[in-house]
Amino acid sequence: MNDSSLPRGITAWRGSLLYFTDDPGRAEHATRWHEDGLLVVEDGHVKAAGDYAALAATLPSEAVVQDRRGKLILPGFIDTHIHYPQTDIIASPAPDLLPWLNTYTFPAESRFRDVGRARETARFFLDELLRCGTTSAMVYCTVHPESVDAFFAESEARGTRMVAGKVLMDRHCPDFLRDTAEGGVRESEELIRRWHGCGRQMYVITPRFAPTSTPEQLQLAGELARAYPDVFIQTHVAESQEEVRWVKDLFPDARSYLDVYDGYGLLRERAMYAHCIWLDDDDRGRMTASGAAAAHCPTSNLFLGSGLFNFERADAAGMHLSLATDVGGGTSFSMLCTMNEAYKVARMGGTYLPARRMFYLATLGGARSMGLEGVIGGFAPGCEADFIVLDPKATPLLARRTAQTDDLEELLFALAMLGDDRAVAETYIKGELACAQTTPEP
């Protein structure tokens, strides 16, 4: 294990490695599984990943090897749609999306002008993500620039790669949350200049959804997106039927809800559209052609009774897909719990969702949908070393079930159906331990 030509400062983790090179639902040989594997990290980036037998001899003599045999090592989860100001209203009852917004969401978000409240919530939110194995996320703040500053400051302190933005909302909302078309976009541009590319922080232009932005605000948001093509876009589309009818009344000249955004230049690569339940095939084709992606949010869709995402039609169109918790409409920060619900949504729609694909959607699928493949979500050389260690014996039931598994698919399926935050033994950010359920062994 001596090779003086190799760089120093290398750390490696030995365990069962899982990662993906493509969508297992659409491509053969997309899964990479090394039952006795080695992940080699140098200066916070992946240097190599593969079989232990092949890589061990390449390590310099002073390299530290962390032994995680019996556990799974995989890229950190990526949550492509989540609201940090809604942390405290998770599990709030309401009969539908729009009443839920008015009763719980808007009052909760009004408090985020207070920097102290925003910082404290951001700290809890980021710690909860890391505890659940989520190392990157696309995050909604509130209309207040202070909420964005607070979130990015906390993320920067942890070294996490986060994408976040100020909500744009200049109509059909309480006065205490209303910005203006010009003022909201101007504040967004100031935040882009302050935070986009600052360390690992990245900015996303964030119209809440079409009904709460005037045509003027959407037009200015589209112009901002054209001026900053490497910045992200996020919003909601076709979540509930009532919402779709409302958009039709507000934008009668648009062919569809998605067409509203397309008309203002908001449909492009690095654009993330949450829900996408009530789209038609023309909409799905336009999303694919534009490079925009869908964030599937099964727990919130079920919680609010919004509808079932159609995997069959999305796959037929070739849409970019990812998985998201949508806290606080979603009921768990855990991407494993979210996989559980995604599987059931797919089955109710007549589609079988293999476990491999669920894990892909929560890792490389999220990175690819965000245009960050090769940066996060995988173990290709040069990727940032954000990864997690899953314990298949984390609970008595999980241990009993996984002891009976015969192959990788069955093991992953058990983790997706029975796992939660307790299954995430450790979370690493750029090769450094960020969270552990118990004190890890060396």
C-alpha positions in Angstrom: 0.0 0.0 0.0 3.0 2.3 -0.5 3.0 4.7 -3.5 5.0 7.9 -3.0 3.7 9.3 -6.3 0.1 9.6 -4.9 -1.0 12.8 -3.2 -1.2 12.8 0.6 -4.1 13.7 2.9 -6.2 10.9 1.6 -9.0 9.3 3.7 -11.0 6.2 2.6 -14.1 4.5 3.8 -14.6 0.7 3.4 -18.1 -0.6 3.2 -20.8 -1.5 0.6 -20.8 1.2 -2.0 -23.9 2.2 -4.0 -24.1 4.9 -6.6 -25.5 5.4 -10.1 -24.4 6.5 -13.5 -27.9 6.8 -15.1 -31.5 6.3 -14.3 -32.0 2.6 -13.7 -35.6 2.9 -14.9 -34.5 4.0 -18.3 -31.0 2.5 -18.8 -29.4 -0.8 -18.2 -26.2 -1.2 -16.1 -26.9 2.2 -14.4 -26.3 0.9 -10.9 -22.8 0.6 -9.4 -22.7 -1.8 -6.4 -19.5 -2.8 -4.7 -20.4 -5.1 -1.8 -16.9 -4.8 -0.4 -16.1 -1.3 -1.7 -13.8 1.6 -1.0 -14.5 5.3 -1.3 -11.4 7.4 -1.5 -11.6 11.1 -0.7 -8.9 13.8 -1.1 -9.4 17.5 -0.2 -13.1 17.1 0.1 -13.6 15.5 -3.3 -14.0 11.9 -4.5 -10.7 10.5 -5.8 -11.9 7.0 -6.5 -14.7 4.6 -5.8 -14.8 0.8 -6.5 -13.9 -2.6 -5.2 -11.7 -2.6 -2.1 -9.5 -5.4 -3.5 -8.7 -3.2 -6.6 -8.2 0.1 -4.8 -6.6 -0.8 -1.5 -3.2 -1.2 -3.0 -3.3 2.3 -4.5 -3.5 4.0 -1.1 -0.5 5.7 0.4 0.8 4.1 3.6 -0.4 7.0 5.8 -4.0 7.0 4.4 -6.7 6.6 7.0 -9.2 3.8 6.2 -12.5 4.0 8.1 -14.1 0.6 8.4 -17.9 0.7 7.7 -18.3 -3.0 6.7 -21.9 -4.1 7.1 -23.2 -0.7 6.2 -24.0 1.0 2.9 -22.1 4.1 1.7 -23.8 6.2 -0.9 -24.0 9.8 -2.1 -26.0 12.2 0.2 -29.6 12.6 -0.5 -30.8 15.6 -2.6 -34.2 17.1 -1.8 -35.3 19.2 -4.7 -38.3 21.0 -3.2 -38.6 22.0 0.5 -39.7 25.1 2.5 -37.6 25.9 5.5 -40.0 28.5 6.9 -42.7 25.8 7.1 -40.6 23.7 9.5 -42.9 24.6 12.5 -46.2 23.9 10.7 -45.4 20.4 9.5 -48.4 18.1 10.3 -51.0 20.9 10.3 -54.5 19.9 9.3 -56.4 21.4 6.4 -58.9 20.1 3.8 -56.9 21.3 0.7 -53.9 23.2 -0.5 -55.3 26.7 -0.6 -56.9 26.6 2.9 -53.7 25.2 4.2 -51.7 28.1 2.8 -54.1 30.7 4.3 -54.5 29.1 7.7 -50.9 28.0 8.4 -48.3 28.9 5.8 -48.8 32.6 5.4 -49.0 33.4 9.1 -45.9 31.3 9.8 -43.9 33.0 7.0 -44.8 36.4 8.4 -42.4 35.8 11.3 -39.3 35.6 9.1 -38.7 39.3 8.8 -37.1 38.7 12.3 -33.5 37.6 11.6 -33.2 35.9 14.9 -36.3 33.7 14.2 -35.0 33.0 10.7 -31.5 32.0 11.9 -32.8 29.7 14.7 -35.2 28.0 12.3 -32.5 27.6 9.6 -30.2 26.0 12.2 -32.8 23.5 13.2 -33.8 22.9 9.5 -30.3 22.2 8.3 -29.5 20.0 11.3 -32.6 18.0 10.6 -31.7 17.6 6.9 -28.2 16.3 7.9 -29.7 14.0 10.5 -31.9 12.5 7.7 -29.0 12.1 5.3 -29.9 15.1 3.0 -26.7 17.0 2.1 -28.2 19.3 -0.6 -31.6 20.8 -1.2 -33.5 23.3 -3.2 -35.1 25.6 -0.6 -37.9 28.2 -0.4 -37.3 31.1 2.0 -39.9 33.8 2.4 -40.5 37.2 0.7 -38.1 38.7 3.3 -34.5 39.1 2.1 -33.6 38.6 5.7 -34.8 35.0 5.6 -32.5 34.3 2.7 -29.5 35.9 4.3 -30.1 33.9 7.5 -30.4 30.6 5.6 -27.3 31.0 3.5 -25.3 32.2 6.5 -26.2 29.0 8.4 -25.5 26.8 5.4 -22.2 28.5 4.7 -21.2 27.8 8.3 -21.8 24.1 7.8 -20.2 24.0 4.3 -23.3 22.5 2.8 -24.2 23.0 -0.9 -27.7 24.6 -0.8 -29.8 26.3 -3.4 -32.3 28.8 -2.0 -34.2 32.0 -2.9 -36.5 34.7 -1.8 -40.2 34.1 -2.6 -41.8 36.5 -5.2 -45.4 37.2 -4.3 -47.1 40.5 -5.2 -50.8 39.5 -5.2 -53.4 37.1 -3.8 -51.7 36.9 -0.4 -51.8 38.8 2.9 -50.5 42.4 2.8 -47.9 41.4 5.4 -46.3 39.1 2.9 -46.7 41.1 -0.3 -43.8 42.5 -2.2 -44.0 44.4 -5.5 -43.2 43.4 -9.0 -40.1 45.6 -9.3 -39.1 45.5 -5.6 -39.2 41.8 -5.3 -37.1 41.2 -8.4 -34.7 43.9 -7.4 -34.2 42.3 -4.0 -33.7 39.0 -5.8 -30.9 40.4 -7.9 -29.2 41.9 -4.9 -29.3 38.4 -3.2 -27.9 36.8 -6.4 -25.0 39.1 -6.3 -24.5 38.5 -2.6 -24.9 34.8 -2.4 -24.8 33.0 -5.7 -21.4 31.2 -5.9 -20.4 32.3 -2.4 -18.7 29.1 -1.2 -21.2 26.3 -2.0 -24.3 28.5 -1.9 -26.4 29.0 -5.1 -29.4 31.2 -5.8 -32.8 30.3 -7.2 -35.4 32.7 -8.6 -38.6 31.8 -6.7 -42.0 32.9 -7.9 -44.2 31.1 -5.3 -46.7 30.0 -8.0 -48.5 31.8 -10.8 -51.6 32.9 -8.9 -49.5 35.0 -6.4 -47.4 36.8 -9.0 -48.8 39.4 -11.4 -47.9 39.2 -15.1 -45.5 42.1 -14.5 -43.7 40.2 -11.8 -43.5 37.0 -13.8 -42.2 39.1 -16.8 -39.5 40.7 -14.6 -38.6 37.3 -13.1 -38.1 35.9 -16.6 -35.9 38.8 -17.5 -33.8 38.2 -14.4 -33.5 34.6 -15.4 -32.2 35.5 -18.8 -29.7 37.9 -17.3 -28.3 35.2 -14.9 -28.5 31.9 -16.9 -26.6 29.9 -14.3 -29.0 30.8 -11.6 -31.8 28.4 -10.8 -35.6 28.8 -11.1 -38.2 27.1 -8.8 -41.9 27.2 -8.5 -45.1 25.1 -8.3 -47.2 23.8 -11.1 -50.4 21.8 -11.5 -50.5 20.6 -7.8 -54.2 20.5 -7.3 -57.2 20.7 -9.6 -58.6 23.7 -7.8 -55.3 25.5 -8.3 -55.3 24.7 -12.0 -58.8 26.1 -12.4 -57.7 29.3 -10.6 -54.7 29.7 -12.9 -57.1 29.3 -15.9 -59.2 32.1 -14.7 -56.2 34.4 -14.0 -54.4 33.6 -17.3 -57.2 32.8 -19.8 -54.9 33.2 -22.9 -52.5 30.5 -21.7 -52.9 27.1 -23.1 -52.1 25.5 -19.7 -50.7 26.2 -16.3 -47.2 25.3 -17.5 -47.7 27.6 -20.5 -48.0 30.6 -18.2 -44.4 30.1 -17.1 -43.2 29.2 -20.5 -44.6 32.5 -21.8 -42.5 34.5 -19.4 -39.2 32.7 -20.1 -39.2 30.6 -16.9 -39.1 27.1 -18.6 -35.4 26.2 -19.1 -32.5 24.1 -17.8 -32.0 24.6 -14.0 -35.8 25.2 -13.6 -37.4 22.9 -11.0 -41.2 22.5 -11.1 -42.8 20.9 -8.0 -45.7 18.5 -8.3 -46.5 18.3 -12.0 -49.6 16.2 -11.3 -52.2 17.7 -13.6 -50.1 18.2 -16.7 -51.0 16.8 -20.1 -48.6 15.2 -22.6 -48.0 18.5 -24.4 -46.8 20.0 -21.1 -44.6 17.0 -20.4 -43.0 17.2 -23.8 -42.3 20.9 -23.4 -40.7 20.3 -20.0 -38.4 17.6 -21.6 -37.5 19.8 -24.5 -36.7 22.8 -22.3 -34.5 20.9 -19.9 -36.8 21.8 -16.9 -37.3 19.1 -14.3 -40.1 17.8 -12.1 -39.8 17.5 -8.3 -42.1 14.6 -7.2 -43.5 15.3 -3.7 -45.4 12.2 -2.7 -46.0 12.9 1.0 -47.4 16.4 0.5 -49.5 15.2 -2.5 -51.1 12.5 -0.4 -51.3 14.7 2.8 -53.2 17.5 0.9 -55.1 15.1 -1.4 -53.7 16.8 -4.5 -53.4 13.8 -6.7 -51.1 11.0 -8.0 -48.0 11.8 -10.0 -48.1 9.8 -13.3 -44.8 8.1 -13.7 -45.8 6.3 -16.9 -46.6 9.5 -18.8 -43.6 11.3 -17.4 -41.3 8.5 -18.5 -42.9 8.3 -21.9 -42.1 12.0 -22.4 -38.6 11.6 -21.0 -39.0 14.2 -18.3 -36.2 14.8 -15.9 -37.4 13.5 -12.5 -36.3 14.0 -8.9 -37.7 13.3 -5.4 -38.6 15.9 -2.8 -40.1 16.0 0.7 -42.0 19.4 0.3 -41.9 20.0 4.0 -44.1 21.5 5.5 -46.9 20.1 3.3 -44.8 17.0 3.3 -44.8 15.1 6.5 -41.2 14.0 6.9 -37.7 15.3 6.3 -36.6 11.7 5.6 -35.9 10.8 2.0 -36.3 7.2 2.9 -39.8 7.9 4.2 -40.4 9.8 1.0 -39.3 6.8 -1.1 -41.9 4.8 0.8 -44.7 7.1 -0.3 -43.4 7.5 -3.8 -43.6 3.7 -4.2 -47.2 3.7 -3.1 -48.1 6.6 -5.4 -46.6 4.8 -8.3 -48.5 1.6 -7.5 -51.8 3.4 -7.2 -51.1 4.8 -10.7 -50.3 1.4 -12.1 -46.5 1.8 -12.2 -44.0 -0.4 -10.3 -41.1 1.7 -8.9 -38.0 -0.4 -8.3 -35.9 0.4 -5.2 -32.9 1.1 -7.3 -34.8 3.8 -9.1 -36.0 5.4 -5.9 -32.4 5.7 -4.6 -31.4 7.1 -8.0 -34.2 9.8 -7.8 -32.9 10.8 -4.4 -29.3 11.1 -5.4 -28.0 11.4 -9.0 -31.6 12.1 -10.2 -31.7 15.2 -8.1 -28.3 16.4 -9.2 -29.0 15.7 -12.8 -32.4 17.6 -12.6 -30.6 20.6 -11.1 -27.8 20.6 -13.7 -25.3 19.6 -11.0 -24.2 16.1 -12.2 -20.5 15.7 -11.6 -20.7 18.1 -8.7 -23.0 16.3 -6.2 -25.1 13.1 -6.2 -22.4 10.7 -7.4 -19.0 9.1 -6.8 -17.4 10.0 -10.1 -13.8 11.4 -9.6 -14.0 15.1 -8.8 -17.4 15.0 -7.2 -17.8 16.8 -3.9 -17.6 14.1 -1.2 -21.0 14.6 0.4 -22.1 11.1 1.4 -24.0 9.1 3.9 -23.6 5.7 5.7 -26.8 3.7 6.0 -27.2 1.0 8.7 -29.4 -1.9 7.6 -29.6 -3.0 11.2 -30.7 0.4 12.6 -33.9 -0.9 14.1 -34.9 -4.4 15.3 -37.4 -4.8 12.5 -35.1 -3.5 9.8 -32.3 -5.8 11.1 -34.6 -8.8 11.0 -35.9 -8.1 7.5 -32.5 -7.2 5.9 -31.0 -10.4 7.4 -33.4 -12.3 5.1 -32.6 -10.4 1.9 -31.2 -12.3 -1.1 -30.1 -9.5 -3.4 -29.4 -5.8 -3.7 -32.9 -4.9 -4.9 -34.5 -6.6 -1.9 -32.1 -4.9 0.5 -32.7 -1.4 -0.9 -36.5 -2.0 -1.0 -36.4 -3.0 2.7 -34.5 0.2 3.5 -37.0 2.3 1.6 -40.0 0.7 3.1 -38.8 0.3 6.7 -36.1 3.0 7.0 -36.2 6.5 8.3 -33.8 8.9 10.0 -32.6 6.2 12.3 -31.1 4.3 9.4 -28.7 7.2 8.6 -25.7 6.3 10.8 -23.5 9.1 9.5 -23.6 12.1 7.2 -20.4 13.6 5.7 -20.0 17.0 4.0 -16.9 17.2 1.7 -15.4 14.2 3.5 -15.9 15.6 7.0 -18.4 14.1 9.5 -21.3 16.5 9.9 -23.8 14.3 11.8 -23.8 10.8 13.5 -26.5 8.9 15.3 -23.8 7.4 17.5 -20.1 7.9 17.9 -18.5 6.4 14.8 -15.8 3.8 15.1 -12.4 4.7 13.5 
